[in-house]
Amino acid sequence: MPITPRLADPNAAAHERIYRSLRQQVMHGEMAPGQALTLRGLAAQFGVSMTPVRETVRRLAAEGAFTISSSGRISTPELTPERIEELASIRALLEPEMASRALPRAHFALIDRLAAINSLNQEAVMNQNAVAYVRTNLEFHRTLYLRAQTPAMLAMIETVWLQLGPTMRAVYQKIQRRELPQHHRHILAALRAGDEPGLRLAVRTDVTQGLRHLGA
């Protein structure tokens, strides 16, 4: 008896596509804090039925990207100063550790790649492009931390970034900074020098100084 090939589940494929798109939008601050969303609106946006959208929203809510009220209202998180402080503490603990573990594998090509990303980050500052700033900032950190080969830590820190994304964008727009941040340059210098204590300090300073504005 011939075996009938299993057809791919179209809802599963749509779910993954919508999940990746919405996750990136939230993490990069393309949505404002407290921005309301509807299942019907998201289904229309992505041209799909409500089923994969409902599954995606539940998945992202479990990761902290969305909140769902008792009435079913969906929105991006509006973080309290206490919640921001908690997330900042997690970053200050995990990110220096991941950077330290990445240091032995930080070859020249990686450092050059980080320097190129930092140039885009500085360009975003000069252009006052908040979304580009958040995106390139996270890309800089993620590119470094991938070399640590600590997938569990990276998954945890990406969940933190996901919750902070809308707030980071909103605060960046409010302060309208134009001065170029120096912390990434200190990280690059420590990587080039193989300076593990200096790298830990530079990453911790970058994380805590950046988040200080969020709790203000």
C-alpha positions in Angstrom: 0.0 0.0 0.0 1.6 3.3 -1.1 2.3 5.8 1.7 0.5 9.1 1.2 2.9 12.0 1.9 1.9 14.2 4.8 0.9 17.7 3.6 2.4 20.6 5.5 0.0 22.3 7.9 -0.7 25.7 6.4 -1.7 27.1 9.8 1.6 26.0 11.2 3.6 27.8 8.5 1.5 30.9 8.8 1.9 30.8 12.6 5.7 30.7 12.3 5.8 33.5 9.7 3.5 35.8 11.8 5.4 34.9 15.0 8.7 35.9 13.6 7.4 39.1 12.1 5.5 40.3 15.2 8.3 39.2 17.6 10.8 41.3 15.6 8.5 44.3 15.5 8.0 44.3 19.3 11.7 43.6 20.1 12.9 46.4 17.8 10.4 48.9 19.2 8.3 49.2 16.0 5.2 49.2 18.4 4.6 51.7 21.1 4.1 50.7 24.8 0.5 49.9 25.4 -0.4 49.7 21.7 -3.7 47.9 21.3 -4.0 45.1 18.8 -6.9 42.9 17.6 -7.0 39.4 16.3 -9.1 40.5 13.4 -6.7 43.4 12.5 -3.7 41.1 12.7 -5.4 38.5 10.5 -6.2 41.1 7.9 -2.6 42.5 8.1 -1.1 39.1 7.4 -3.8 37.8 5.1 -4.6 34.7 7.1 -7.4 33.3 9.2 -7.8 34.0 12.9 -6.5 30.6 14.0 -2.7 31.1 13.4 -3.0 34.7 14.7 -4.6 33.5 17.9 -1.9 30.9 18.4 0.8 33.5 17.7 -0.6 36.0 20.2 -0.8 33.4 22.9 2.8 32.4 22.3 4.1 35.9 22.4 2.0 36.7 25.5 3.8 33.8 27.2 7.1 35.4 26.3 6.0 38.8 27.7 5.7 40.5 24.3 2.0 41.0 24.7 -0.4 41.3 27.5 -3.9 39.9 27.3 -6.5 41.4 29.8 -9.4 39.4 31.3 -11.6 41.0 28.7 -9.3 39.7 25.9 -7.7 43.0 25.1 -4.3 42.5 23.5 -1.6 45.1 23.9 2.2 45.6 24.1 3.5 45.9 27.6 3.6 49.1 29.5 6.4 48.6 32.0 6.5 50.0 35.5 9.8 51.4 36.9 10.0 48.3 39.2 9.6 46.0 36.2 12.2 47.9 34.2 14.6 47.7 37.2 14.1 43.9 37.3 14.7 43.4 33.6 17.8 45.7 33.8 19.2 43.5 36.7 18.8 40.4 34.5 20.7 42.1 31.7 23.4 43.2 34.0 23.9 39.7 35.3 23.6 37.7 32.0 25.1 39.9 29.3 28.6 40.4 30.9 28.8 36.6 31.4 27.9 35.9 27.8 30.4 38.5 26.6 33.1 36.8 28.8 32.3 33.4 27.3 32.4 34.9 23.8 35.8 36.5 24.3 38.0 33.3 23.5 36.1 33.0 20.2 36.2 36.7 19.3 38.3 36.5 16.1 39.2 39.6 14.0 36.4 39.0 11.5 33.8 39.1 14.3 35.3 42.3 15.8 35.2 43.9 12.3 31.5 42.8 11.9 30.7 44.4 15.3 32.5 47.6 14.3 30.4 47.7 11.1 27.1 47.2 13.1 28.3 49.9 15.5 28.7 52.3 12.6 25.1 51.7 11.7 24.1 52.2 15.3 25.9 55.6 15.3 24.3 56.5 12.0 20.9 55.9 13.6 21.8 58.2 16.5 22.8 61.0 14.1 19.5 60.5 12.2 17.5 60.2 15.4 16.0 57.0 14.0 14.7 55.3 17.2 13.7 51.9 15.6 17.0 51.7 13.7 18.9 52.5 16.9 17.1 49.8 18.9 17.6 47.3 16.1 21.3 47.9 15.5 22.0 48.0 19.3 20.4 44.6 19.8 22.1 43.3 16.7 25.5 44.4 18.1 24.9 42.5 21.4 23.4 39.4 19.8 26.2 39.1 17.3 28.7 39.0 20.1 26.7 36.7 22.4 26.2 34.1 19.6 29.9 33.4 20.0 29.4 32.5 23.6 27.6 29.3 22.5 25.1 29.6 25.4 21.7 29.1 23.7 19.8 28.9 27.0 21.2 32.3 28.2 20.6 33.8 24.8 17.0 32.7 24.8 16.5 34.2 28.2 18.1 37.6 27.3 16.1 37.8 24.1 12.9 37.4 26.1 14.1 40.4 28.2 14.8 42.4 25.0 11.4 41.5 23.8 9.7 42.9 26.8 11.8 46.1 26.7 11.5 46.8 23.0 8.5 49.2 22.9 9.7 51.1 26.1 13.3 51.4 24.7 12.0 53.0 21.5 9.6 55.4 23.3 12.3 56.6 25.8 14.9 57.0 23.1 12.4 59.2 21.1 11.7 61.3 24.2 15.3 62.1 25.1 16.3 62.7 21.4 20.0 62.1 21.9 22.5 63.0 19.3 25.7 62.4 21.1 27.4 59.1 20.0 27.4 56.5 22.7 30.9 55.3 23.7 30.1 52.0 25.4 30.2 49.9 22.3 33.6 51.4 21.5 34.8 50.3 24.9 33.5 46.8 24.2 35.3 46.7 20.9 38.6 47.9 22.5 38.3 45.2 25.3 37.7 42.5 22.6 40.7 43.6 20.6 42.9 43.6 23.8 41.6 40.3 25.1 40.7 42.2 28.3 38.1 40.0 30.1 37.5 42.3 33.1 37.4 45.3 30.9 34.9 43.6 28.6 32.6 42.7 31.5 32.7 46.2 32.8 32.0 47.7 29.4 29.0 45.5 28.7 27.6 46.0 32.2 28.0 49.8 31.9 26.4 49.8 28.4 23.4 47.9 29.7 22.9 49.8 33.0 23.5 53.3 31.6 21.2 52.7 28.7 18.4 51.4 31.0 18.8 54.2 33.5 16.7 56.5 31.3 13.9 53.9 31.2 13.3 54.0 34.9 13.4 57.7 35.1 
